[in-house]
Amino acid sequence: MFWDHDVHGYIVPTKISGHFAWTIHRRSYDMRPVVAIALTTIRSAIRSHVVKVLLFLLALAAIALPMTIVGDGTAYGQLHITLNYCLGIVGGLLAVVTLWLGCISIGDDVEGYQIHLVVSKPVPRAMYWMGKWFGIVIMQVALLVLAAATILAIIYWRFHTSNFPEAEMEKLRHEVMVGRRTYDYNEMRGRQFVYTGPEDIERQVREEYQQRVDAGRVVNSPVVSERSARQQIRRKLKGAMAELQPADFRVWTFRGLPEFNKEQFVQLRYRVYVDSAKSKDQRETTGVWALRNPGDDKAVPAPMKLMGGVYHELQIPARFISPDGELTIQYQNFDPERVSVIFQLVDGPQLLVPASSFINNYLRVVVLLILQVMFVAVIGCTAGAGLSIPVAIFLSASYLVLGAAVTAMKPINPEDLVIPSKVLLRGAYYVREAADLLIISINEFNEVGKLAKGELVEFSQMTAIALKLFLLRGIPIAALGIWALHIKELGLVTKR
């Protein structure tokens, strides 16, 4: 089988005995071979059963699921779960099928002898690899855009034709159907401490640990290591700062906030636990939020009952923000059973300020999912270029699984990065550090969770992901795949 060409250098397929092959006449600067290979890859993928199954599953995730999902019965709950499940499932399905297509696309051409008639002509193997990658990416991105547009259209249609109460719809518009920039507090004050960030805790951890060492109360052994001792001290300090005794108070100060119209509102997101953050038996508690007017020492109390263990959002008028962009807010514990409540440091509270529309934020998440598809296609095509199909699928899938595992193993606190003294443990430490440099998790491309909470996906974050994960990791992996295809001995391929 072979391809004919016309006098202008265009590629014309010729079919012999039910098969296709490539004989390409081109100019040295012509990229049409890449386009031809990409189109052939798309046609071949469309004919496969895997893509047919993918289309069926995407239809279920993008059409059937949004039409039937109900969540907790509220407008907020329904939209939150629709975004998380539907868009998340679409991204996961496309990643799996992209990986599969990348692994089998080149392998099928090698084992079917179709690649031989391509590389025997003046077509660099790099151009062949790029054509395969472009074909897979174009098809998968088209499916992703179609599915994302369908989900968005169904969301707007359902909520414009629904009979939810106006209060729920108002909550939806302020907390989900918006892109809100997140601001962390700059200072938290209690009766006996002032907390301005993780560095405060780490400084106290170092001081306390050094005091224990000087007093001879620390023995570095396999059972009690420096890392475990620091973790113990850190947990104790965080627990003391998080616990709010009956009738006690906490004051949080936000600085550097933008200017607002006095008629606008911002949202304070927080979560409070009753008695213990580890307990699943949470109940209602009572507390008083107090806001301070700029230049006024009087507090404006806002007593309320709160369910423990779940996130709440408090609407704050912008008039409470001072002209220099500062907001001070206080909470006092008036639990009816006089027990402590817990404000975990990881839970904020955070201030959410409207900065973009929901559609703008939605498009940013879709762009990140497109980058995810492109990166997964690089992994699949690289594995397929140098390995047999079964081995390529196994190793590329293992790469993604290891990426998720390495991400989960990363210490949250910088002080946890203590190099072990034992030889074997030190070796394992350096292996993990090397794996962290070479392997990434595709979950880092997924920001559907932020979208469902109405949090803005910042352009700076998107740029960091594009540079760090796609360009600095994806391009070297693609170069490895092209090199593996370049040195591959195609003459050794034999039919079974």
N, C-alpha and C positions, 0 to 999 in steps of 0.2 A: 504494500500500500504506500501511497505517496501523495504529496500535495503538488499541484501545478501552480504556476504563477503567470500573471499577465505582463505585458510590456512595461507597465508603470511600476512594477515592484509590489503590487498588492498580492495577498496570499489567497489562493483559491483552493479549497479542499477537493480532493479526489478520493472517492470511496471505491475500494476494491475488496471483494470477498467479505463485505459487511464490516470492514475496519477502516480506521482513519490513520494517517501518518502525516508527518510534516516535512515538506521540502520547501524551503523558504528562500526566495530571492529578495534581497533587500539592499538598500544603500547603507553605508557604514553608520550614518547618523539616524537611521530610521528606527522608530520605536514601534512600528506596526507589528513586528513579530511578537512583542510583549502583549499587545492588544489581542492578536489572534490566539495566542496561547491562553490568555485570560478568558476569552470568549469560549474557547473549546473546553476549558476547565469548568466554566459555568454550565455549559450544555451537558457535559458528562455528569456533573453533580446533580443537575435537575433530574436526569434519568435514573439516578440511584434511589433505592428504597429508603435510605437513611434520610434524605432530604424530604421525601414524601411524608415520612413519619414526623419529621420536624415541622413541616407545614401544618399537619393536623394538630400537633401539640401546641404550636404557636396560636392557632385559631382558638383552641380551648383556653389558653392563658390570656389572650388579648381580647376575646369576645365573650366566651361562655362564662369565664370566671368573674369578670367585672359585672356581668349582668345578674349573677346569682349570689354573689358574696354579700353578707349582711353585717358582719362584724358584731358589735355589741348592741346594735339597734339604733345608735345615734349617728348623726351625720358625720361627726368627727371620727368616730370609730370606724365607720364604713369606709371613708376615704383613706384613713390611715392604713387599714389592712389591705385595701385595694392596691394602693401604691406599693406597699412592701411585698405583697405576694405576687401580684401580676407582673409588675416591672422586674422584680427580682427573679421570678421564674423565667421570664423571657431572656434576661441576661444570662442565667445559668444554662438554659437550653442551647442558646447560640454559642456559648463558650465550649460546651461539650462537643457539639456537632462540628464547630470550626476546628477543634483539635483533631477530630476523627478525619475530616476531609484533608487537612494538612498532612496527616500521616499516610493516608492511602493514595493521595493524588499522584505523587511522584512515584511511589512504589508500584502502583498499577501500570504506569507507563514503562517502568524499567522491566517488570516481569512480563509485560505484554509486548516488549520489543518496539513500542511506539517511540520511545525516546531516542533510539539509535538513529532513526532517520532524521531527527532534529539536529542532534549534535554532530552528525556527519556533514552538515551544511555549515555555512559561515554564520552560525548562531551561537554566541557564547553561552556557556552553561549558566552564567550569572543571569543572563536575559531570560533563559528558560525558567530559572527559579523565581525570578521576579514576576514572570507571567503567571505562574501557578499561584503565587501569593496574592497578586492583584485580583485574579479571578475569584479566589475564595473570599477575599475581603469584600469585594464589590457585591457579591451575592448575599453575604451575611449582613453587611451593613444595610443593604436594601430591605432585607427582611426585618432587621431591627427597627429601622425608621418606620416601616409600614406598621409593625406591631405597636410601637410607641405612639404613633399618631392615632391608631385605633383606640388604644387605652385612653388617651387624652380626650378624644371625641366622646367616648362612652361616659367618661367621668363627668364632663360638662353636661351631656344630655341627661344623665340620671339626676344630677343635682338641680338642674333647671326644671325638671318635670316632677321632682319629688314633693312630698307634702310634709317635710320636716318642719318643726316649729321655727319661727323666725329667730329665737334666741340661739338655737343650735346652729342655724346657718350663719348667724353673726359670729359665733365662736369659730366656725369653720373658716370664714373669710379672714379672721384675725390671726389664727393659729396654724393653719395648714395652707390655705390658698394664697400664699404670700412667700416671698423670700426674705428672711429676717437675718440680719447680721448679729452675731453673738458677741457679747461683751462679758468678760469675767470681772469679778470684783477685784479691786486693787488692795483692799484692806478689810480684815475682819477683826472685830474687837469684842473681847469678853471682859469679865470682871478682873481677870488676872493675867491676860495675855493680849498681844497684838500680833496678828498673822498677816503677812504681806505676800506670801507665796511659798512654793515648795522649798526654796532656799532657806527659809526660816527653820523648817523641820530638819533639813539636812545638816544645818549648822548645829542645832541642838543634838542631833544624833551623833555627830562627830565628837562634840564636847562630852556627852554622856559616855560614849564608848571609850574615849581616852581616859576619863575618870575611872572607869572600871578596870582598864588595863593598868593604870598607875596603882590602883588599890589591889591588884592581883586577883581580881574576881573574874577574869576572862582567861580561859584555857583554849588555845586554838587546836582543836582536835577534829577528827572526822564526824564526831557527834555534835559538838558545839563549835561551829566555824565562825569566822569574822562576819560572814554574810548573814548567818542566822542570828547572831547577836545584834547586828544592826537592824535587821528586820523586826526583832522583838522590841527594841527601843522605839523604832518608828511606829509600830502598831500602837504602842502605849501612848505616844505623843498625839497621834492622830485621833485616838479614842477620846483623849481628854479634851481636845479641841472640838470634836464633833458632838460630845454630850452636852445637853442643855438641861440643867437641873430645874425642878419646879420653881416657878416665879423668877427664874434667871432670864437673861436676855442675851441676844447677839446683835451686833450692829455691823452692817456691810456698807462699804463706800465704793461707789463706781466713779471713775474719773475719765476724762477725755471723751465724753459723749458728744455726738454732733449736735448742731443746732436744730431745734424743732419749732414748729408752729405750736402755740400754746394750746390749741384745740386737739392736737394729736395725742396718741397713747403709745406707750411701750409696754411690753409684757415681761414680768418677772417669773421665770420658771424655777421651781424648787421641788424638793421631795423631802418629807419628814417621816421618820420611823418612830414608833411608840415603843419605849423601853429598850428595844434591841433591833439593830439592823439585820440580824441573822434570823429573827423570828418571823415565821410566815403568818402567825396569828395576829395580824394588825387590826386595829380598830380606830374609831374616830377619836381625835383629840381636839382640844380647844386652844387657840393662841390668838395673840393680838399683833397685827402688823401695824407699825407706826411709820408714817412718812413725814419728812421735815420740809417745810416750805423754805425756799432760799431766803436767807437773811432773817428767818423767824425761828426762834427757839421752841415754839409750840409744836407738839406732835399731833398728827391727825390719826387717831386710832381706827383700826379696821378689824374688829373682833370677828372670828369665823371658826366654824367647825371644819376640820380637815381629816380626810381618810389617810391613815398611815400607809406607807409603802408604795404610793403611786405619785406620779408627777402632777403638779398643779401649776396653773398660770394665773398670776395676779395682774390685772390691768392697772397701769399707773399713768395718770395724766402727765403730760410733758411739762406742765407748769411747776412740778416739783423738782425739775432739773434746773440747777442754777445756771446763770449766764455763762459761767466758765466750764460748763459741761460736767457738773458733779451731782450725784444723787446719793443720798444717805437713807437707808431703810433699816428698821429694827423689828425684831420678832421677840416676843416674850411668851414664855411657856406657862399656860394656865390649864394644864391637863386636869380634868375633873377627879382623877384618881391620884393626883400628885406624884406622878412618876416622870422620869426623865424622857426627853425626846432626843432624837439623833438627826443632826444635819451632816451627812457624810461630805467630806471635802470634795470628793469626785462629783457630787451632785450639784455643785454650785453653792448658792443660787446664781443663775445667769440672767442677764438682761438681753432681751431680744428686740431688736429695733428694725422696723420695716425698711428694706433697702432695694427691693426688686419685686417684680411681678412673679406669680406662680409659673406662668408659661416660660419666662426667662430662666427661672431656676430649673424647671423641668428639662429645658433644652440643654442646660449645662450637664445635667446628670446623663442625658442621652449621649452627649459628646464623650463623656468618660467611658460609657459602655462601648462606644465605637472604638476608642483606644484599647479597651479590653479585648475586643474582637481582633483588632490588628495585632496585638501582642500574642494572643493565643495562636493566631495563624502563623506567626513567626516561629513559635515553639514547634507546632506541628510540621511545618514545611522543613524546618531544620532537621528534626528527627527523621522524617521520611526521606530526606535527601541522602542521609548517610547510613541508614539502617534498614533492615527488612521490616515489612509492615507490622508483624506482631511485636517485635522488639521496639519499634518506633512508638507504637501506641502505649506500650507498657512504660517506657522510659519518660515519655512526655507527660503521661498522666501522673507518674511518680514525681516529676518535677513540680507540678502544680500542687500535689498533696504535701510535698516537703515544704513548699513555699508557705502553705497555711500553717504547717507545724512550726516552722522557724519563727514565723510572726507571733504565734501563740507563746513561744518560749522566750521572747524578748522581755527582759526585766522592765517593769514600769518605772522604777526609780533609778537614777544614775548611780546611787550608792550601792545598788545591788550588783553592779559590774565589778566585782572583786575577783581578781585573778587567783584561782586556787593555788595552794602551795604544793599539793601532791602532784606527782608527775602525770599520772593517768588523768586526773581531773583537769589539770592544766591543758593536756593534749585535747581533751573533749571540749574545753572552753575555746581553744583556738580553732577547732573544727567547726564549732557553731558560729564563730565570728566569720570564718571564711564562707560558710554556707549563707550567712546573712548578706554577704557582698554579691554572691553569685546567683542566689535564688530569691525570687520575689513571689508574693501571693497576689493572685488576680483579684482578691477581695479589696486590695488597695485602690482598684479602679471603681469600686462600687460605692456610691454615695446615695443610694435609694433611701436609706434610713434617715439621712438629713432632710431629704425632700419631704418625706412623710411627716417630719416634725416641723416643717416650715422653716428650716434653717438654710441660709444661703450658702451655696457652694461657691466659694470665692475664686476669682480668676487667678489669684496667686497660688491657691491650692491646685487648680487645674494645670497651671504652668509647671509647678513642681512635679506633679505626676507625669506630665508629658516629657519633661527633661530627665528626671531621675529614673522613672520606671520604663518608659518607652524608648527614648533616644539612647540613654546611657546603658541600658540593659538590652533593649530590643535590637539595636543596630549591631552590636558585637555578636549576638546570637545569630542574626541573619547572615553576617559575614562568615560565621562558622558553618552555617548550612550551605552557603555557596561554595566555600572551600571544600567541604565534604563531598559535594556533588562534582566538583572539578576533579578531584583525585579518585573518584569512584571508577573502578575497572568494570565498565559495562560489558566487556567481552567475556567476563566470568559468569554472567547471568545465563543460566540454562533453564529450560522448561522442565517442569516436573513430569 
